[in-house]
């Protein structure tokens, strides 16, 4: 049991930085798309 938990924790720690960066990238892309859509709509009305 302890060996399995240790190996799982090691894998999780190795993957967590990649998950953080991928999450940041995905959220920034979504934010850029949403902000861009809002700017286009506001500029189109004017």
GUTIMAR-17133 format. One record per residue (C-alpha): x, y, z; residue number from 1; residue in three letters. Coordinates in steps of 0.001 Angstrom, whole numbers. Layout:
N
((X Y Z) NUM Ala)
...
This chain:
46
((0 0 0) 1 Unk)
((2699 2477 939) 2 Unk)
((4703 1760 -2213) 3 Unk)
((1656 2348 -4407) 4 Unk)
((836 5586 -2640) 5 Unk)
((4424 6806 -2946) 6 Unk)
((4596 6080 -6673) 7 Unk)
((1215 7724 -7260) 8 Unk)
((2267 10810 -5315) 9 Unk)
((5490 11021 -7325) 10 Unk)
((3592 10865 -10594) 11 Unk)
((1099 13464 -9422) 12 Unk)
((3883 15824 -8382) 13 Unk)
((5579 15440 -11772) 14 Unk)
((2353 16090 -13680) 15 Unk)
((1083 18978 -11544) 16 Unk)
((3361 21686 -13052) 17 Unk)
((2299 20663 -16546) 18 Unk)
((-1355 20744 -15528) 19 Unk)
((-902 24199 -14003) 20 Unk)
((673 25596 -17182) 21 Unk)
((-1922 23976 -19436) 22 Unk)
((-4712 25368 -17240) 23 Unk)
((-3170 28845 -17357) 24 Unk)
((-2848 28670 -21151) 25 Unk)
((-6422 27438 -21618) 26 Unk)
((-7856 30094 -19308) 27 Unk)
((-5862 32883 -20987) 28 Unk)
((-7052 31760 -24420) 29 Unk)
((-10671 31718 -23217) 30 Unk)
((-10252 35158 -21620) 31 Unk)
((-8740 36593 -24816) 32 Unk)
((-11608 35204 -26895) 33 Unk)
((-14255 36574 -24513) 34 Unk)
((-12627 40002 -24232) 35 Unk)
((-12116 40128 -28005) 36 Unk)
((-15779 39309 -28597) 37 Unk)
((-16866 42032 -26171) 38 Unk)
((-14584 44602 -27825) 39 Unk)
((-15860 43663 -31291) 40 Unk)
((-19471 43966 -30160) 41 Unk)
((-18887 47320 -28471) 42 Unk)
((-16970 48703 -31446) 43 Unk)
((-19614 47381 -33862) 44 Unk)
((-22433 49229 -32053) 45 Unk)
((-20523 52500 -32209) 46 Unk)
